[in-house]
Structure formats: C-alpha cells, structure tokens
Amino acid sequence: MADDNSVYRDLFFEESDDNLQALNDNILELEQEPDNIDLVNNIFRVAHTLKGMSATMGYDVMTKLTHKMEDIFDLFKSGKLKVTSDHVSLIFKCLDKLQELVDDLRDDKELSEEQITDLWNELDQVEKGVEGNAPAAEAPKEEQASEGPQELTTDFEKIEEADLDVIKKAKAEGYNAFAIAVRIDAGSLLKGPRVFLIMEKLDQEGDVIHSEPSTDILEAGDFETDFKLIYLTHDSKEQVEENINSNSEIDQVIVEDFDPEAKPKAAEAEVKEVAKKQASPAKEAKPKAAPKKPAKKDAHHNNRNQSIRVDLTRLDNFLDLVSELVVYRNQLEDAGKRNNADEVRDSMEQVSRLTSELQDLVLKIRMQQVSVVFSRFPRMIRDLANELNKDMELVIIGEETELDKTVVSELSEPMIHLLRNCADHGIEQPEVREKLGKPRKGKITLAAYQEGNKVIITLEDDGKGLDPEAIKASAERKGINTEGMSEREIQMLVFHPGFSTAKKITDISGRGVGLDAVQNKISELGGSLEMESQVNVGTKVTIKLPLTLSIIQALMISISNEDFAVPLDVVERVVMIKDEDILQTQQQEVYRFQDQLIPIVRTNRLLGMPEIESKKKFAIIVKINKQYYGILADGLIGQQEIVIKKIDQMLMNINKYQGATILGNGSIALILDVNAICNAQKVANS
C-alpha cells in the first residue's frame, strides 16, 4: 500500500487544501447560521472525506485529530451540542493544526501525536461535557443493520447512445464488454480512494466507458457502498474479477457480459430509486472518463506551485490546435521543398492564425481566479475581530476575476499586510464608531476587476483614515523632509521603509515594517499601488497588476526616433494633429476632441527625450478614469501582437513603463504604462 500511496501524494495535498478551505468557509458561515442543518451535514461530509483520505495515506496523526473533530460535528448534527463562538474558535484551531500537519507532510516531515495532544484533549473535554453523548458513528451503523443491505445488481439506470455506439464498435473489433457491480465494505472510511485504485487497475487493462454514480461522485466518495461500471477489455471475465478483488475492502463483485442492444431496466426495479439519489444524470461520464489521476511525471513534486487545475475543455482545445498546427507545418515543409510560393503563403497564414490561438489558450490555461487567495481572508478578519475586540465584516466582490497563476501565488502576502492594517489601524472600536455616528460594525471591502490588460484590486475600509498632520509630525521626527508635499504625498509616506505612526506595537501590525514590503512586492509583480484617505471617513488602496507573461495587441509608435508600444485596449482613436491644433490654457496644453478640451501629454518630455521638429504629430487618444488624454507620438508603426516581458526594477521605479517586448528584428521596445503617464500629467497640472 505504501508504494501506491507515494503516487497519490500530490493528489492528497491538493484535495486536503481544498477540503480544509471548504471547512473554513463553511464553519465561518455556520457561526452566522447555527441552525442550518444542511450546512452542518455538508461540513460533516467534507470532514469525513478528509478523514478517509488521511487514513488511506496512512497518516494516523491527522486521521486521529480529524476523527475527534468529526465527533464534535456529529454532536452539532444531532443537536446535543449548540454552535457557539467558542466552539467555532476551537474548530478553527483544529483546522489550522490540520493545515500545519499537511504542510509538514508536504515537506517530508514526520508527524507525532504530541502535535495534536492539547487540541485532542480540548475536543475530548467538550465531548465529555455533553450529557448522554453516544459514540458518533454508532447510530448510523445500527440503522444500516436494521434495514439490511440491498441486493447487488448490474442493472443500469441510463446509458447514453454515444456510449452504446462505442461499446458496439469495440465489440466488433474483438473487445469484451462487461457490466460490473462492486460493493465496498460498509465500514470503509476510504470509499473515494478505493474507487480510485480500482479504476487505476482497470484502466491499465482496458477502458471504463460508463459509471453509476458518475465519476465525480465516486471520486468524492459521496455514495453508500455500491457502484457500477461498463468496461471494455481484452481480458476474460475471470481476469477482471481477479483484478478488482486484488484491492482491499471489497465486499462483493459481480462481472457479467454486457449486451449494448438490451435496454436498461430502470423502470422495473425499485432499487433504481436508490440509484437516482446517488447518480447525477446531468453529469454522466463521457466515454473513457475516469477519476482524475495525478500525472506520473509530477508524482514526486511537493511544491504546491508546480501544478494548476485546468478545465478539460481547454486541454482538448489545446490538443486540437497542436494537431492542426502539425498538419500545416508538414504542408509548409512540403511546399518549401517544391518552391511553391502560393502554398507557402497560405500555410504561413494558417500557422500564424493557429499560433495566435495557441498563445491565447496558453494564457487562459495559466489563469487562476483570485478567489484562491481571497477565500482565506473572511476567516482571518473574523479572528482579528475577536483578538482586537472589534466588530467588523469583510465584503468580497469579483473573486472570479482571473490573473496569471504566478501573480496570484505572490498576492497573498501583501494582501494580508494590508488587511491587517485595515483591521488594526483603520477600523475603530465599536464605542468610538458609535460616537462618530458610524455603525458599530466596521466594513472592509475587497474588490477585484479587470480593466483592459490590467487587474485592479481595491481594498477599502470605513475606518478612521490617515491623519496627514500625525504622519507629517512622525516623518519630521524621523528626519524626513515633508516641505512642499501635498496631503496625498504625505499620506503615502506610510509606505516608506521603517515608517510607522503606531503608538503601541501589536502582534497584528505597527512594528514599522509591512507596508513598505507591500509596495516592494507589488512593484516586483510589475504593478502599482495608490492610496486615498480621509480622516474619519476611511481609506482606499488601489493595486493595479499587469497580466504578466501575457500576449497583448499593441500599437507601435515612435518617440524621438525610439520605438515604444502602447496597449491597444486603452486606445480610443489615433488622430494626426499640427502644432496649431494644440491650445495653451493657463495650466496645460489641450486639444479639442469630441466637443471637449482634453489634456495633451508631450511624452518625450515626460520620458526625458529630445524633441524632434516636425510639422505634424500623432495624438494617441486614450481614456483613463473617465478622462480622455492625447499622448503625442512622432510616428506610427502599426498594430502588432507582443509578449510582455518584465523589466529591470530600476526602470519599473520610474513608473512610466509596464514592461518590454522583443520585436521581430530582435530589438527591444518598452511598453508605456499609459495609466501612470496620464496620472503624472494630471499631477503636474494640478
């Protein structure tokens, strides 16, 4: 069993992370809805799955703690124990410990019972405090015993025509088709993993064409004891039976010849009512579908950033595109040998199209929802509220927004810093808020949305805001010159290394470190950070992140004989203008566009480049924050698809560029950060 388990380590880690996050989310919800029995049942089911998985892998310490925690859930379920804030806090401590155990296993560390002794004892005390408490798992067993097991049959409820066609063709080609019914031991804690191992062995000798319940239900272990398969193989009936029985915890197996011409007996047997509850017809297994298996080449990778879950339809599209690309590559080689210029040109057009589609698809495959990071924050804010004796809530908007996985994985640390500052320094005590005429409960809003080729993340609180006078006084004590700074620039000093206005250092924040690390991390990711704050109104932090490693459409322009790229998604129009079209107001140069005067940005001056004398220039009209700007260029090169590459940190700090790209001739062109350039122009004119 140990050899088998080593193959499934990565799968175990991924599933455990998902189940622990699901438990965190559901327990948080249960605290708000303690009488929601459906929620309790779901929690119990997820905990049971987690226990079964850890037992399968032989991780006894983790199994023991999960089992004890499951007993508490069973007391919630039976109504013998009320859901209280203290009980919820204890469960959260267990979930944190379980995550710690999973991380230790991921790092190949040995687990010991000493790691869980204190928590196990706390859970035991709660359990003993419930009068007349019976062992959690006994009642269901008694109910099962009284009913008696159903007869095991190979009757199927519904089989798709497409599956029947596959079976008919396979039988014509000499395959054997078998209807298989398997019953797992009633006391098994490992139903999902057992099915996984059975499927694994069957797939080595043939193909599973259909299953009841569906494969996703089987994989989750969310069925009673029985499941059925239709199986194509060259093996004999006896060999198939022997293959299945070689697995442990098998109670009964039936293998019969399957006739694709015979109709399912769904209307005849009462047992189908049970099957309907277990199966999900809308999610019927497709031909050759089976429980997901970890890729063998990645079986021993323990780094959680080495894998990403991908929608199977995207992988199918990827395979189709690569297959088509191979066809046109062969045509291209053949046409080249025959010196047929027309065929070469046609094939090149197809290769170009397929390359663009592949680029777009690879980008989508790398994308991951920010919910991967955001989902852990409601629990964190709940814990901080208890620790700080504050009343606050976290509202999350746009968690389905997608970013490149490399950015998502790096986003957690800076967001934790910012949220902790909101909770500790932003949100006031309930009594203070009441005196200010605010609701006693503070509100923190975390939002994400895509804007062009950037993802915008905003974090807003309705707390006390940042006092410019307090920041200025603190800055002067530290020897920082604030002369001539605007209020906003003074407020941004909180991101200065070693800067803090906290009068009391806490475990949450206020050590004089943190916010500078946030800005550094966002800069490393090629993004920017801005902040707006009003005293007693609140603070809003806006983070703009580029879709790094992305392929975008860009408008190539020249400024002072140098090539630059402007992301096409922000470009509204390109107009040719003469010097006399540019008007001078008291504050700035403007151009009349759509019956309004819009600011003109002399890009060469902002970038410190020499001006070229010419009678005409091009204005790239862009729209930033509902305001039009005209970015001047000396020449237009044309539209081009480019790959964004990261640039040196020193160039990033100039805050004018969002990356670079390599052109067809091998030269490098910088990609202008249009947002930053227009904001710099706005500040200069204010």
C-alpha positions in Angstrom: 0.0 0.0 0.0 2.9 2.3 0.7 4.1 2.2 -2.9 0.6 3.1 -4.1 0.3 5.9 -1.7 3.5 7.6 -2.8 2.0 8.0 -6.3 -1.0 9.9 -4.8 0.8 12.3 -2.5 0.2 15.3 -4.8 -3.5 14.5 -5.2 -3.8 14.1 -1.4 -2.2 17.5 -0.8 -4.4 19.3 -3.4 -7.6 17.6 -2.1 -6.7 18.3 1.5 -6.0 22.0 0.8 -9.4 22.2 -0.9 -11.3 20.4 1.8 -9.7 22.5 4.6 -10.6 25.7 2.8 -14.1 24.4 2.3 -14.3 23.6 6.1 -13.0 27.1 6.9 -15.6 28.7 4.7 -18.5 26.5 6.0 -17.6 26.9 9.7 -17.5 30.7 9.2 -21.0 30.5 7.7 -22.2 28.2 10.4 -21.3 30.7 13.1 -23.7 33.1 11.4 -26.4 30.4 10.8 -26.0 27.9 13.7 -29.3 26.2 13.0 -28.6 25.5 9.3 -28.8 21.7 9.3 -27.9 21.4 5.6 -24.7 23.3 6.3 -23.9 21.0 9.3 -24.4 17.9 7.0 -22.1 19.4 4.4 -19.4 20.1 7.0 -19.8 16.6 8.3 -19.4 15.1 4.8 -16.3 17.1 4.0 -14.7 16.2 7.4 -15.5 12.6 6.7 -13.8 12.8 3.3 -10.7 14.4 4.8 -10.5 11.7 7.5 -10.9 8.9 4.9 -8.1 10.4 2.7 -5.7 10.8 5.6 -6.4 7.2 6.7 -5.9 5.9 3.2 -2.5 7.5 3.1 -1.6 6.1 6.5 -1.3 9.5 8.2 -2.6 8.3 11.6 -2.0 11.6 13.5 -4.0 13.6 11.0 -6.7 10.9 11.0 -7.0 10.9 14.8 -7.5 14.6 15.0 -9.9 14.7 12.1 -11.9 11.8 13.7 -12.2 13.7 17.0 -13.2 16.9 15.2 -15.8 14.9 13.3 -17.3 13.7 16.6 -18.0 17.4 17.5 -19.7 17.9 14.1 -21.8 14.8 14.9 -22.9 16.5 18.2 -23.8 19.6 16.2 -25.7 17.4 13.8 -27.7 15.6 16.5 -28.5 18.9 18.3 -26.8 17.7 21.5 -24.2 20.5 21.2 -25.0 24.1 20.4 -22.9 26.0 17.9 -21.2 28.8 19.9 -18.4 31.2 19.1 -16.1 29.3 21.5 -16.8 26.0 19.8 -16.3 27.6 16.4 -12.9 29.0 17.6 -11.9 25.6 18.8 -12.8 24.1 15.4 -10.7 26.8 13.6 -7.7 25.9 15.9 -8.2 22.3 14.7 -8.3 23.4 11.0 -5.1 25.4 11.5 -3.4 22.4 13.1 -4.6 20.2 10.2 -3.2 22.6 7.7 0.1 22.6 9.6 0.2 18.8 9.5 -0.5 18.8 5.7 2.4 21.3 5.2 4.7 19.2 7.4 3.8 16.1 5.3 4.4 18.2 2.1 7.9 19.0 3.4 8.5 15.3 4.2 8.5 15.9 8.0 7.4 13.1 10.4 4.2 13.7 12.3 4.0 12.9 16.0 1.0 12.6 18.4 2.5 15.4 20.6 1.5 17.8 17.8 -2.2 17.2 18.5 -2.3 16.2 22.2 -3.5 19.6 23.5 -6.2 20.0 20.9 -7.4 16.4 21.2 -7.8 16.9 24.9 -9.8 20.2 24.4 -12.1 18.4 22.0 -12.5 15.5 24.4 -13.5 17.9 27.2 -16.2 19.4 25.0 -17.4 15.9 24.2 -17.5 14.7 27.8 -19.4 17.9 28.8 -22.3 16.8 26.7 -24.6 14.6 28.9 -25.7 11.3 27.4 -23.3 11.6 24.5 -23.1 8.4 22.4 -20.2 7.5 20.1 -20.6 9.4 16.9 -20.5 6.6 14.3 -22.6 4.0 16.1 -26.2 5.2 15.4 -25.9 5.2 11.6 -24.4 1.6 11.8 -27.4 0.4 13.8 -29.8 2.0 11.2 -28.0 0.3 8.4 -28.0 -3.1 10.2 -31.8 -2.9 10.8 -32.5 -2.2 7.2 -30.2 -4.8 5.7 -28.2 -4.4 2.5 -29.9 -4.1 -0.9 -29.2 -6.9 -3.4 -26.2 -6.0 -5.6 -27.2 -6.0 -9.3 -25.7 -4.8 -12.6 -28.9 -3.0 -13.7 -28.1 0.4 -15.1 -30.4 3.4 -14.9 -29.5 5.2 -18.1 -26.7 4.7 -20.7 -26.0 7.4 -23.4 -26.4 6.4 -27.0 -22.9 7.6 -27.7 -21.6 5.2 -25.1 -23.6 2.3 -26.6 -22.1 3.1 -30.0 -18.6 3.0 -28.6 -19.4 -0.4 -27.0 -20.8 -1.8 -30.2 -17.8 -0.8 -32.3 -15.4 -2.1 -29.6 -17.2 -5.5 -29.6 -16.9 -5.6 -33.4 -13.2 -5.1 -33.0 -12.8 -8.0 -30.6 -13.2 -6.3 -27.2 -15.1 -7.9 -24.4 -17.8 -5.7 -22.8 -18.6 -6.3 -19.1 -21.2 -4.9 -16.7 -19.5 -4.7 -13.3 -21.1 -4.1 -9.9 -18.9 -3.6 -6.9 -19.8 -3.3 -3.2 -17.2 -1.6 -0.9 -17.2 -2.8 2.8 -19.8 -0.9 4.7 -17.4 0.2 7.4 -14.8 1.6 4.9 -13.6 5.1 5.6 -11.8 5.1 2.2 -14.5 4.8 -0.4 -13.3 7.5 -2.8 -9.6 6.3 -2.7 -10.7 2.7 -3.0 -12.7 3.5 -6.2 -9.7 5.5 -7.4 -7.4 2.4 -7.0 -9.9 0.1 -8.6 -10.3 2.4 -11.6 -6.5 2.8 -11.8 -6.0 -1.0 -12.1 -8.9 -1.5 -14.6 -7.6 1.3 -16.8 -4.3 -0.5 -17.1 -6.1 -3.3 -19.0 -9.0 -1.6 -20.7 -11.4 1.4 -20.6 -14.3 2.3 -18.3 -17.0 3.6 -20.6 -19.8 4.4 -18.1 -20.3 4.6 -14.4 -23.2 4.9 -12.0 -22.9 7.0 -9.9 -21.0 9.4 -12.1 -17.2 9.6 -11.7 -17.2 12.9 -9.8 -19.5 11.4 -7.1 -17.3 8.3 -7.0 -14.1 10.3 -6.7 -15.5 12.3 -3.8 -16.6 9.1 -2.0 -20.2 10.6 -1.9 -22.0 7.3 -2.3 -23.2 4.5 0.0 -21.4 1.2 -0.8 -22.3 0.2 -4.4 -21.2 1.4 -7.8 -21.5 0.0 -11.4 -19.3 0.2 -14.4 -19.3 -0.8 -18.1 -15.9 -1.9 -19.0 -14.1 -2.7 -22.3 -11.1 -5.0 -22.3 -9.3 -7.9 -23.9 -9.2 -9.7 -20.5 -11.6 -12.5 -19.6 -14.4 -12.3 -17.0 -12.2 -14.2 -14.5 -9.2 -11.9 -15.0 -11.4 -8.8 -14.5 -12.9 -10.3 -11.2 -9.4 -11.1 -10.0 -8.2 -7.6 -10.9 -11.0 -6.0 -8.8 -10.7 -8.4 -5.9 -6.9 -7.7 -5.6 -8.0 -4.4 -3.9 -8.7 -4.4 -0.2 -12.1 -3.6 1.5 -14.1 -5.2 -1.3 -17.3 -6.9 0.0 -18.8 -8.2 -3.3 -18.1 -8.1 -7.0 -20.4 -9.1 -10.0 -19.0 -9.3 -13.5 -21.4 -10.1 -16.4 -21.3 -9.9 -20.1 -22.9 -6.6 -21.3 -25.2 -6.5 -24.3 -25.4 -3.0 -25.9 -28.6 -4.0 -27.7 -30.5 -4.6 -24.4 -32.3 -1.7 -22.8 -31.6 -0.6 -19.2 -34.2 -2.0 -16.7 -34.7 1.4 -15.0 -38.5 1.1 -14.9 -38.5 -2.5 -13.4 -36.6 -2.4 -10.2 -37.2 -0.5 -7.0 -33.5 -0.3 -6.4 -33.4 2.3 -9.1 -34.9 4.8 -6.6 -31.7 4.5 -4.5 -29.6 4.8 -7.6 -31.3 8.0 -8.6 -30.3 9.6 -5.4 -26.7 8.6 -5.9 -26.3 9.3 -9.6 -26.3 12.7 -11.3 -27.6 12.2 -14.8 -26.7 15.7 -15.8 -23.0 14.9 -15.2 -23.0 11.5 -16.9 -19.5 10.2 -17.5 -18.2 10.6 -21.1 -16.5 7.7 -22.9 -13.2 6.8 -21.3 -13.9 9.1 -18.3 -12.4 8.1 -15.0 -11.4 9.7 -11.7 -8.7 12.2 -12.1 -5.2 10.8 -11.8 -2.0 12.7 -11.0 0.4 13.0 -13.9 3.1 10.4 -13.3 6.0 12.7 -14.2 4.8 15.1 -11.4 4.2 12.4 -8.8 7.0 13.3 -6.5 6.8 17.1 -6.7 5.9 18.6 -3.4 6.0 22.2 -4.4 2.3 23.5 -4.3 3.1 26.0 -7.1 4.1 23.2 -9.6 0.6 22.3 -10.6 -2.6 24.1 -11.7 -6.1 22.7 -12.3 -7.2 23.2 -15.8 -10.7 22.9 -17.4 -10.5 19.7 -19.6 -12.2 21.5 -22.5 -9.3 23.9 -22.6 -6.9 21.0 -22.8 -9.0 19.4 -25.5 -8.8 22.6 -27.5 -5.1 22.8 -26.9 -4.6 19.3 -28.4 -6.8 20.1 -31.4 -4.8 23.2 -32.1 -1.5 21.5 -31.8 -2.7 18.7 -34.1 -3.8 21.2 -36.7 -0.5 23.1 -36.4 1.4 19.9 -37.1 -0.7 19.4 -40.3 0.1 22.9 -41.6 3.8 22.6 -40.6 4.0 19.4 -42.8 2.3 21.3 -45.6 4.7 24.1 -45.2 7.7 21.8 -45.4 6.4 20.1 -48.4 5.6 23.4 -50.2 9.1 24.7 -49.3 10.7 21.6 -50.9 8.7 22.2 -54.1 9.3 26.0 -54.0 5.6 26.7 -54.3 5.3 30.3 -53.1 1.5 30.4 -53.1 1.2 27.2 -50.9 3.9 28.5 -48.6 2.0 31.8 -48.1 -1.3 30.0 -47.5 0.2 27.6 -45.0 2.0 30.5 -43.2 -1.3 32.3 -42.8 -2.8 29.2 -41.2 0.3 28.7 -39.0 0.1 32.4 -37.9 -3.6 32.0 -37.0 -3.0 28.8 -35.0 0.0 30.4 -33.2 -2.2 33.3 -32.1 -4.9 30.9 -30.9 -2.4 28.8 -29.1 -0.9 31.8 -27.4 -4.3 32.9 -26.2 -5.2 29.5 -25.0 -1.9 29.0 -23.1 -2.6 32.3 -21.3 -6.1 31.1 -20.3 -4.7 27.8 -19.0 -2.3 29.8 -16.8 -5.1 32.0 -15.4 -6.4 31.4 -11.9 -9.2 33.1 -10.0 -8.2 35.5 -7.3 -10.6 33.6 -5.0 -7.7 31.2 -4.4 -6.2 34.0 -2.3 -9.3 35.9 -1.3 -11.1 32.9 0.2 -8.9 32.7 3.3 -9.5 36.4 4.3 -13.0 36.2 5.8 -11.7 33.7 8.4 -8.7 36.0 9.1 -10.9 39.1 9.6 -13.1 37.0 12.0 -10.1 36.0 14.1 -8.7 39.6 14.1 -12.1 41.0 15.2 -12.1 38.6 18.2 -8.4 39.4 19.0 -8.9 43.1 18.8 -12.4 43.2 20.4 -13.8 44.9 17.3 -16.9 44.4 15.3 -16.1 44.2 11.6 -17.1 42.4 8.4 -15.3 41.7 5.1 -17.2 42.0 1.8 -15.6 40.4 -1.2 -16.5 41.5 -4.8 -15.2 40.0 -8.1 -13.4 37.0 -6.6 -13.9 35.2 -10.0 -11.5 37.7 -11.6 -8.6 35.9 -13.2 -4.8 36.6 -13.0 -1.8 34.8 -14.2 -1.0 32.0 -11.6 2.5 33.4 -10.9 0.9 36.7 -9.8 -1.9 35.0 -7.8 0.5 32.9 -5.8 2.5 36.0 -4.9 -0.5 38.1 -4.0 -1.3 36.6 -0.6 1.5 38.2 1.5 0.9 41.8 0.5 -2.9 41.5 0.9 -2.5 40.0 4.4 -0.4 43.0 5.4 -3.0 45.5 4.0 -5.9 43.7 5.6 -4.2 43.6 9.0 -3.6 47.3 8.8 -7.3 47.9 8.0 -8.3 45.8 11.0 -5.8 47.2 13.4 -5.3 50.8 12.5 -8.3 51.5 10.3 -11.5 50.2 11.9 -12.2 51.9 15.3 -13.6 50.3 18.4 -17.4 49.9 18.3 -17.9 52.6 21.0 -15.7 55.1 19.1 -17.6 54.4 15.9 -20.9 55.0 17.6 -19.8 58.4 19.0 -18.8 59.4 15.4 -22.2 58.4 14.1 -21.0 55.3 12.3 -22.4 51.8 12.5 -20.8 49.8 15.3 -19.7 47.2 12.8 -16.8 48.3 10.6 -16.8 47.4 6.9 -13.9 46.3 4.8 -14.5 45.8 1.1 -12.1 43.9 -1.1 -12.9 44.1 -4.8 -11.2 42.8 -8.0 -12.0 43.5 -11.6 -10.2 43.5 -15.0 -9.6 46.8 -16.8 -8.0 46.3 -20.2 -4.8 44.4 -19.8 -4.6 45.1 -16.0 -6.4 43.7 -13.0 -7.5 46.3 -10.4 -7.7 45.3 -6.8 -9.2 47.7 -4.3 -9.2 47.5 -0.5 -11.5 50.0 1.2 -12.4 50.5 4.9 -14.8 52.9 6.6 -12.4 53.5 9.5 -10.6 56.5 10.9 -8.4 57.2 7.8 -4.9 58.6 7.8 -4.3 61.9 9.6 -1.8 63.9 7.4 -0.7 66.0 10.4 0.1 62.9 12.5 2.1 61.4 9.6 3.9 64.7 9.0 4.9 65.0 12.6 6.1 61.4 12.7 8.1 62.0 9.4 9.8 65.1 10.8 10.8 63.2 13.9 12.4 60.6 11.6 14.2 63.3 9.7 12.1 63.0 6.5 11.6 66.4 4.8 7.9 67.0 4.0 8.2 70.5 2.7 6.1 71.2 -0.4 4.3 67.8 -0.2 0.6 67.5 -0.8 -1.6 65.8 1.7 -1.8 62.7 -0.5 2.0 62.6 -0.8 2.3 62.9 3.0 -0.2 60.0 3.4 1.8 57.8 1.0 4.8 58.2 3.4 3.3 55.2 5.4 4.8 53.1 2.6 8.3 54.5 3.4 10.7 51.8 4.8 10.6 51.8 8.6 7.8 54.3 8.8 5.0 53.9 11.4 2.7 56.2 13.4 1.6 53.5 15.8 2.0 54.5 19.4 1.5 50.9 20.5 3.2 47.9 18.9 0.8 44.9 18.5 1.1 41.4 17.1 -1.2 42.5 14.2 0.8 45.4 12.8 2.6 48.6 13.8 6.2 47.3 14.0 7.3 49.8 11.5 7.5 47.2 8.8 5.0 45.8 6.5 3.6 48.5 4.2 7.0 49.1 2.5 7.2 45.3 1.9 3.7 45.5 0.3 4.8 48.2 -2.1 8.0 46.3 -3.0 6.1 43.1 -3.7 3.6 44.9 -5.9 6.5 46.6 -7.8 8.2 43.2 -8.2 5.0 41.9 -9.8 5.1 44.9 -12.3 2.1 46.6 -10.6 1.5 50.0 -8.9 -0.1 51.0 -5.7 -2.1 54.1 -4.9 -3.9 55.3 -1.8 -6.7 57.7 -0.9 -7.7 58.5 2.7 -9.9 60.9 4.5 -9.9 61.4 8.3 -12.9 59.7 10.0 -14.2 58.6 6.5 -11.9 55.8 5.6 -9.0 54.6 3.4 -8.9 53.1 -0.1 -5.9 51.3 -1.5 -5.8 50.6 -5.3 -3.5 48.0 -6.7 -3.0 47.7 -10.4 -1.4 44.5 -11.7 -0.5 43.7 -15.3 -1.3 40.3 -16.8 2.3 39.3 -16.7 3.5 36.7 -19.3 0.6 37.8 -21.4 0.3 38.3 -25.1 -1.5 41.6 -26.0 -2.4 43.6 -29.0 -0.3 46.8 -29.1 0.0 50.0 -31.1 3.7 50.5 -32.0 4.7 54.2 -32.1 8.0 56.1 -32.4 9.0 58.9 -30.0 12.3 60.8 -30.7 13.3 58.0 -33.1 12.8 55.3 -30.5 10.1 52.6 -30.7 7.5 52.1 -28.0 4.4 50.0 -27.5 1.0 51.3 -26.3 -1.5 48.6 -25.2 -4.3 48.7 -27.8 -7.1 48.2 -25.3 -6.7 51.7 -23.9 -6.5 53.4 -27.3 -9.8 55.1 -28.4 -8.5 56.7 -31.6 -5.4 58.0 -33.4 -5.5 61.5 -34.9 -2.9 63.4 -36.8 -2.5 66.9 -35.4 -0.5 70.0 -36.2 1.1 72.4 -33.8 -1.7 75.0 -34.3 -4.3 72.4 -33.2 -2.8 72.4 -29.7 -4.1 75.1 -27.4 -2.5 76.6 -24.4 -4.6 77.3 -21.3 -3.4 78.7 -18.0 -2.5 75.3 -16.7 -1.8 73.0 -19.6 -1.8 72.2 -23.3 -5.1 70.9 -24.6 -6.7 69.6 -27.8 -10.3 69.7 -28.9 -11.8 66.2 -29.1 -15.5 65.3 -29.3 -16.6 68.8 -28.3 -14.3 68.9 -25.2 -10.8 70.0 -24.4 -8.6 67.1 -23.4 -5.0 67.3 -21.9 -2.1 66.8 -24.3 0.8 64.7 -23.0 4.1 65.5 -24.5 5.6 62.1 -24.0 9.1 62.9 -25.0 9.3 65.5 -22.2 7.9 63.1 -19.6 10.4 60.4 -20.7 13.3 62.9 -20.8 13.9 62.5 -24.6 14.9 65.2 -27.1 12.1 66.8 -29.2 12.0 66.3 -33.0 11.0 69.2 -35.1 8.1 68.2 -37.4 5.0 69.9 -38.7 2.7 67.1 -37.8 2.4 64.6 -34.9 0.1 61.9 -33.9 -2.2 62.0 -30.9 -3.0 58.6 -29.4 -6.3 59.3 -27.7 -6.7 57.2 -24.5 -9.4 57.1 -21.8 -8.2 56.8 -18.2 -10.6 57.1 -15.3 -13.3 58.5 -17.5 -10.9 61.2 -18.7 -9.6 61.5 -22.3 -5.9 62.3 -22.9 -3.9 62.8 -26.1 -0.5 61.1 -26.0 1.8 62.7 -28.6 3.9 60.5 -30.8 6.3 61.4 -33.7 5.4 58.4 -35.9 3.1 55.4 -36.2 4.5 52.0 -36.9 1.3 49.9 -36.8 -0.6 47.3 -34.8 1.3 44.3 -33.5 0.8 41.3 -31.2 3.5 41.5 -28.5 4.7 39.4 -25.5 5.1 41.4 -22.2 8.5 40.8 -20.6 9.4 42.0 -17.1 12.0 44.8 -17.0 14.7 45.8 -14.5 13.4 47.1 -11.2 15.2 50.5 -11.7 13.1 51.0 -14.9 9.9 49.9 -13.0 10.6 52.5 -10.3 10.5 55.3 -12.9 6.8 54.4 -13.1 6.4 55.1 -16.8 6.8 51.6 -18.2 4.9 48.3 -17.6 7.3 46.0 -19.3 9.2 45.5 -22.6 8.8 43.4 -25.7 11.2 41.9 -28.3 10.4 42.9 -31.8 10.7 40.8 -35.0 14.1 42.3 -35.8 15.5 41.4 -32.4 15.4 44.9 -31.0 13.7 45.7 -27.6 10.8 48.2 -27.3 9.5 49.5 -23.9 5.7 49.2 -23.2 4.4 52.5 -22.0 2.3 52.5 -18.8 -0.4 54.8 -20.1 -2.2 55.0 -16.7 1.0 56.1 -14.9 1.9 58.6 -17.7 -1.6 60.2 -17.7 -1.7 60.4 -13.9 1.8 62.0 -13.9 0.5 64.6 -16.3 -2.6 65.2 -14.1 -0.5 65.7 -11.0 1.9 68.1 -12.9 -1.1 70.2 -14.0 -2.8 70.3 -10.6 
